[in-house]
């Protein structure tokens, strides 16, 4: 079993992944600032193999202590998404990139890193051509730029794996309502209507539990996978916004949506993504987009609160 540090481990992915790592018998340390006052890891406190360090991943002394004697490091801590990054550009740069650079400077020999990056690096995409890991990197947001710079720094440092995750969806103990699928289903449940801007824009999607499982897969296959980045998403879910609405309406027939004849979406990402590379290593997502919609409908019978978001 491994000693693992997860920075930002109380966030959307970490709150799903950390309990699974503990169940597998790993020793897990979470470094998190608990910026959103989340209590998503309370159930993990029963494990002797679980440690919490409440602090800022940008603080060198705190980070050094957290990294001591760790086999794997998962740098999840980040300001995620273009709205929150644009709202606090300094925090975005210092957290998404600066903290990673500090981590690399403190890294002990032999420590392995698995890093969550993003499809956002593909920006406006390649038209009808699928973006592969060799496609040009053209991020259009500060979020995408900082994450892609961090990915390069980590891969250049060696002994590392990076995932370019698709847009995540699904229920998590640290819920987020600002993610596209989660947001659209929320509006379908409570408003039963939605005006869609630039409905032809395409995205790839991945369930948050499959994102968590990708880290465990990379641990188990690290020697084969190291030194590279991998697109990670559902190959049958390169969907436009309008196609996503159709899938939601199939489960919520009273949901109505309309593409706005005027107006634009400030989020200009628009791409098709190939996940063939990670699939060739044997990784297969377990949860479909329809599974996620069904799950979210149930989740929204429990929660209705604007607290669950990054903005």
N, C-alpha and C positions, 0 to 999 in steps of 0.2 A: 504494500500500500504506500501511497505517496503523501508527502507533505505539500499542501497546495495553498497559495495565497490568491484570493480573489479580491481585487480592488473594485469598489462599487458593487460589492456582492449582495447588497440589499436592494438592488435595482430590479428592473423588469426581467432581465435574463437571470441574474444571479439568484433571485428569490425562487426561481424554479430549479436552477442547477445545483445550488449548494445542498439542499436536502438530498438530492440524488447522489452527490459525491459522498455525503456522510453515510447514506445507506450502503454504499459500496465499500465502506470501511476506511475511506481516506481521512486524513487529518486536515481540517480546513480552517484557515484563518481568513476572516473577512475584515478588510479595511474599508470603512464607509463613513461619510460625514453625516448620513441620515438627513440630507438636505430637505427631503420632502416629508420628514417626520413619520416615515413608514415604520410599521412594526411587522414587517413581512417575514422575519426570520425567528419569531418567537418560538415556534415549534422545534427549531434546531437546538435550542438551549439545553435540551435533555441529553445531548451527546457530550461525553467527556472529550471527544475528538474535535470539538467545535470551539473556536476562539473568536471573540469580537474585539477589534480595535477601533474605537470611535475617533476618527481623525480625518485629516485632509491629505489626500494622496500627493499633493504638491509640496508637503512639508518633508524635507529631506530626512530629518531625524526620525520622524514617525514612519516613513516609508522604509528606511534602513532597518528599523526594528522589526517591521512586519515581514520583510524579505528574508530575514535570518533563517538559515537552515531549511529553505524551501526547495523542493524538487521542481515544481511547476508554478508558474505565475500566470494568472489570467487577468490582464489589465482591462477590466470592464468599466472602470470609472471614467465617465465622460459626460459632457453636456450634449444630449442627443437630440438631433433635429435642428433644422435651420431656424425656426422661430426663436427658440431659447438661446441659440448661439448668437443670433443677430441682436438679441436684447442685451447680452453681456459679452461683447467680443473679447475682452481681456480674459474673463474667466474661461471662455471657450478655448482660447489659444493656450492658456497656462494649464488647463486640465487635459484637453484632448491631445495636445502635443508636448507641452512643457513637462508634465508629470511623467510621460513616457520617456522623454530624454533623461530625466532624473533617474528613473528606474533603471535605464540601461547603464548609466554611469555607476550605479551601486550594485549591479548584478554580479553575483558570485559565479565562478567558473562552474560550468555544468548545469546551471539553472536553465530550464526550458520554458519558453514563452509561447502561449497560444492566445492570439489577438483577434478580437472582433472588429473587423472593418465593415465596409458598407458598399452596396451597389451604387451609392450616390456618386462615386467617383466617375461613373460613366456619363453623368450629366445629361446631355440631350440625346445620347445614344448614337446608334449607327443606322438610323432609318429602320428598314425591315430586316437588317442583318443582326444576328444575335451577338451580343457582347460576350467575348471570352476573356480569360485572364490576360490575353495578349493584346486586347483592344486598347486604343488610346485612352489615357486617363484625362478626363476633362471636367473636373468638378466645378459646379457653378455656385455652390454655397460655401460659406465659411466652415460649416460642419463637414462637408465633403472634403474640403481642402486640408483641414487639420487632421482628419482621419487618414487620408491617403498619405500625408507626410509622415504620420506616426507609423503606418504600415511599412513604408520604405525604410525608416530608421530601424524598425524591429527586424525586418528580414535581412537588412544589411549587417546586422549584429550577429547573425548566425543562431543556430539551435532554436529555431522558431517556426511556427506555422501561423498563417493568417487566413481568416475567413472573410470574404466579402458577402455579408448577409443580405438577403432580399429584405423587403419591407416586412417586418414581423407583425404577427397578429396572435390573438388568443388570450385567454384569461391567465393572470399571474397574481400571486399574493401582493405584489407591488404593481397594481393595475395601471395601465396607461390608456387614456381615452383619446389621445392626440394622434395615434397611429391610424393610417387610412382605413383599414378594414374595421378596426375597433370603433372608429369614429362613425363610419357609415352604418354599421349595425346598430350602434347606440341611437342614431337619428331615426333609423327605420323602426326601432322599438318604441321610442318615446314621441317622436314627431310624426311618424308614419309618412314623411315626405322629405324630399331632398332636392335642392337645385345643384346641379353638377356643372362646374366650370371646366372647359376643355376636356370633355369626357372621352376623347380619343387617346389621351395620354396613357401610356402603357407602364406597368410595373410588374415585377416578379414578387412573389410572396412566400413566407415561411412561417410555420407555427413556432411560437416561442419555445415550446418543449423540444422541437426538433433542433432549434438553435442550441439549446442546452446539451442535447445529446451529441451534437457535432463536436463539442469540446471533449466529451468522454471518448468519442470515436478517435479524435486526434491524439489523445493520450495513449490509447491502445495501439495506434499505428504511427507513432511519432517518427520513428526512424525512417519509415517509407515516405512520409509526407513532409518532413522538415525542409525548410529553405524555400517554400513556395506559398503562394496564395491560392485560395479556392473560392470560386463562386458557390454559394450555398442557398438554394431555394427549391421551390416546387417546379419541376419541369413542365407540369401540366397547368401551371398557374401564372403564365405570362398574360395578364389580363388588362384590358382597358378599364377605366373607371366605370363606363357604362356596362361592360360585361360583368364587372363585380356587382353592380346594382342588380343585374338580372339574376345572379346567383343568390343574392339576398332575398329578392322578391319571391324566388321559388320556395323559400321557407317562411316568408312573411307576406302572404298574398295581398294584404291591404296596403303594403308599402308602395308609394308612388314616387317617381323621380322624373326630373325634367332637365335636359341640358340647356343651360343658359345661352340665349342667342347673342348676348353681349357680355363683356367682362372677361377677365383672365384669372388664372390661378397663379399666385405668387410663387408656388413650387413648380418649377419648370421641368423637373425630371421626367424623362420619357424614353424608355429603353426596353428592349427585349434581352433576356439574359440566358446564356447557356450554362447548365450545371453539369455538363458531361464529365468534366474532369474529376470532380469529387465523387460522382457516381461510379466512375471507373475504378475508384479505390474501394468501392463496396458500400458507400454510405447512401442510404435511402431514407428520405423523410417518411414518417409514420402517419402524419395528420394532414388531411386534405383541407382545401379552402372551405369546403362544405362542412367538414367536421368542426372547423373553427367557428363558422357562422352559427351552427347549432349550439356550440358551447357558449358563445357570447350571448345568445338570446337567453340562456339559462342564467348566466352571470348577471345580466342586467335586471333580472327579477330580484337580485340581492342589492345591487348598488345603483344609486342615482345621485351622483355627486361630482361637481366640477373640480373637486380636490384631486381626482385621479388624472393627472396629466403633467406634462413638463412645462406648460405655459398657462 
